[in-house]
């Protein structure tokens, strides 16, 4: 998996639309692509006006923001849910947003004194499409924040680039916070203290694994994955219960001998990749969690902590306790 599991059409299906219905309307759009596959891959920016037209409700993009997409984000969703607080969530969104949205849609974070601006930038679409996408993004921000923290996250203000629409009352319903229209940026102003609000499902050990998978997905985005990268991805996904070479070969739909030959052609071996992944995760656990060395050894499938210590020294020339002392100094 190199992208979010939630495509624009999947998202609209969650809202109750049939995919064929959406495709038909998208195809009728004067800007629609002649190529069928291109229509299927059409951005949510282009599909939102179709959805609004279908529902005959000008405020429908605001309503769509109440759909929580996180459970459908695959490993990126797990990474978000395992964050320790909202600051870590926002930083994760900033780095890995290409995994779930187009590059021309992004969140940026600006910290000034005791407040923070979460700014949403849209570099695609006409003014109406940008307006609808901003409405969806604003409500979605609060929906996801509530899902992650279990609390209603309040904002100091919401700044909106477009002018006040005729359906302004709907804004007050879905965004119960001070609203300012005709602003230079689309952004949500929140207190810096809110960044410390804990995530209810925080899992420091799991977060290391999920973030590493996101890093792999980001690195491999839009390029063909070679065999060693595929093996590395599967090992990171299975951290805590590492598969052997036979199991990995089956997951990659090839024989053990074929897998060995392909890795050999890439100047590596299964054992080397396994140790690279274990070392990577070990250093992440030591740096970013308070797990004991024994706990880390167990997570990395070592039945004996002493064996893990010896392996770590072989990889890094220092024992794990010393590594933790240096990185956390």
N, C-alpha and C positions, 0 to 999 in steps of 0.2 A: 504494500500500500504506500503510494507516494503522494497521495492527495487526500483531502478530507473525503469521507464517505458521503457527505451531503452535497449533492449537486444542486444547482438552482431549481431544476424540475423536482427533485426529491423534496426540497424545502417547501415548494408550493403544494406538493402532494400531502405533506404534513398538515397543510392548512385546509385540505379537503378537495383540492383540485385533482382532476384526472389528468395524467400526463398527455394523453392524446388530445384532450381539449386544449391544454396549454400550447402544445406544439402546433395545433391548427391555427390558433390565434396568432402565435408568433410568426407563423409562415405568412399570414395575411398582412402583417405589418409592412408598411412601405419600405422599411429599412431591413427587412428580413433577407437572409442569405438564400441564394438559390440552391446551395448545397445542403442536403438533408442533414448530414453530420454536423455541419456548422450551425444549423438551427438547433440541434439537440444540445450543442455546447454553448448556446447563447447565454450571455451574462444575465444575472438577476437584474442588473440595471435596465436591461432591455425588456425583461419579462414583467417587471413590476407594473408598468402602465397597462399591460395586458390583463394582469390580475385585477387591478383597480377597475378597469373597464368592465370586466366580466362580473364583478360584484356590484357594479353601479354604485360605488361608495367612494367618494373622493378621499376619505380619511382611512382607507383600507390599509395603506402601508403602515400606519401607526398601529393598527390592530395586529398586523403580521409580526410586529416586534415583540408581541407577547409569547410567541412560540420560542421555546428554549431549544437551541440547536446543539448544545454541548454534548448530550448523549450520542449524537450522530457524527461527532468529529473524529471518531477512531482514537488513535494514540494521542492526537493533539487534545482531544477532550479529556482523556485520562490525565494528561500533563496539567491541564488547567485545574482539574478537580483535586489534584494532589499538591497544589501550591500551598505554601504556608499562610499567605495573606494576599490582600488585593494588590499590593505593590508587585509581588512576584507574578501575579496573574497578568497585570498590565505589561510588565516587562516581557513576559512570555508572548503576549499578543503582538508586541512591537517587533520581536525578533522573528516569529514564525508565522505572521499573518499570511505570507504567500501560500502557506499550506491549505488555507481555507477560502481565500478570496483572491481576486485579481490583484496584480501589482499596483494598478491604478486606483485601488480602494485601500486606504490604510488609516490606522490610528497612530497618533503621535502624542507624546507626553511632555508637557512643559511645566516645570516646577518653579514657582515664584513665591518667596517668603513662606507664608503659611497656607498657601493654596496651590492647587494643581489644575491644569487644563488638559483634559483628554480631548484632543482635536481630531476630528474625522475629515479626511481629505478625499475628494472625489475628482479624479482627472479623466472622466469618461462620461459621455452622454450629454443630452441637451438639458436646458434649465429645468424642465419638468421632471425628467428622469433623475437629475441630481437632487431635486427637492424630495421626491419619493424615497430615494435611497437614504437621504439624511434622516427622514422621519423614521424609517425602519431601523437605522443604526442607533438613533437616540434611544428609542424604546427598548431595543434589544440589549443595549448596554446595561440598563437597569434590571431587565429580566434576568440576564446572566449573572449580574452581581448578587441579586437576591437568591438565585439558585445556588451559587457557590458559598455564600456566607450564611444563608438561612435568615437573613435580615433585610429589611427594606433600606436600601442605601439612598440617602438623600443628597441632593446637590445644592450648592449655593445659587447657581443659575445655569440655564442652558442658552447658549448664544447660537443664533440661527441666521445663516447667510441670506436666505430668501425673505421676501416680505410676508407679512401676516396674511394667511389665506382666509378664504370665506368660511372654512370649517374650523376656525380657531378654537371653538368650544371643545372639539375633539382633542386638541392639544392639551387642554387643561385636564381632560379626563385621563389621558395616557401618560402625560408628563406633568404631574402635580408639583411643579417647582417654578420659580420665577423664570419667565421666558423673555428673551430679547431678540427681536427680529431685525433684519437689515444690518447684520453684524459682519465684520471682516472675515470671520471664520465660523465654521460649524464646530462647536466645542461645548464640553460639559465642565463646569467649574465646580470642583469639590474641595473640601478641606483636606489638607495634607494628612491630618490625623486619621482620615478614613482609609488611607493606604495600609494602616496597621491592623485593620479589621481581619480577624483570622478566617480562613476557609474551613468550612465545617468538616470536610473529608480530607484534610491535610494528611499527607503521607510522605515524609521526607525521603524514606528509602525508596518508595515507589516512584517518587518524582525524579530521582536520579535516572532511573531506567527509562521513564517516559520522555524525559527531556533529551536523553541521548538518542532515542528513536526519532524524535523530532529533528534533531541535528542531522541525523542520517538522511531523513526524508528531505530536509531542506537542501542538503548537499547534492542529493541525487535527483532533485526536481528538474524535470525537462531534459534529462539525459538518460541514455540506456544504461541500465544497471549491469555491471559485470558480475561474474560469479562470486568473487571474493566479497564484494559489497553486499550481495544477496545473502551470503552465509553470515556476514557480520550483522546484518539486519535481523535475521532469524535468531541469532544468539542473544542479541540485546532484548528482543521481544520476550525471549524465554528465560530471562535472568532469574535465577533462583531454582530453575529446573532445566539446566542446559541439556539440549539434545545431543546425542552422539552423531557421528558422521553418517551412519545408516539412516537415522531419522531425518537429518537435514537433507540428505539426498532424495528421500521420498517426498519431502515437502517441496523440493525444487523439481520434482518429476524427472529424475534421472537416476542412473545407477551409481553405486558408490565408486566404481572405477571411473565412470565418466566425470563425476565430481572431482575426483583426485587428479585426473588429467587436466581438467580446466583450471584448477587451482595451480597446478604445476606450470601451466602455460602463463599464469600471471605471477609466477615466481613466489608462490607462497604455499602453505599447507594448512589443513584443517586445524591441526594442533596449534600452529602459530597464531591463527586468527582467534581461536578460542582463548589463548593466553592474552592476546592483545585486548580482547573485550573484557576479560576478567580484570586485567590491570587497569583499564580505563574506568570500569565501574568501581573497583576498589578505591582508586584515588578520588573519585567523585563522592563516594560514601564517607571517606575519611575527611574530606574537605567540607562537605555540606551537611553532614548529619552528626548526631552524637552517638551513633551505634557503636557498641564495643567491637574490638577486633574479632572477638569470638562470634558476634552476631554477623559481622561482615563475611567472615569465613564461611558461616552457614549459608548465607545468601548466595555465595559464589560456589556452592556445592562442594566445599571442603568438609570432610567428616572430622578432620583433625586440625585444630587451630594452628598447631606447630607447622603443619605442611603448608598452610596458607602463608605464614610468616616467612618460611624459607623461599617460597615462590615469589613473594613480594620483594624480598631482598635481592633475589636473582634478577628481577625485572628492573628494580630502581636503585639498587646498591645501598639502600638504607631500610631498616625495619619499619613497619606501618606506624608504630607509635611515634617514631621520630619524624616521619613524613607529616603526620597530623600536627605535631608541634611546630614544624617549620611553616606549613601552609596557614595555620591559624594564629601565628604569632602577630 
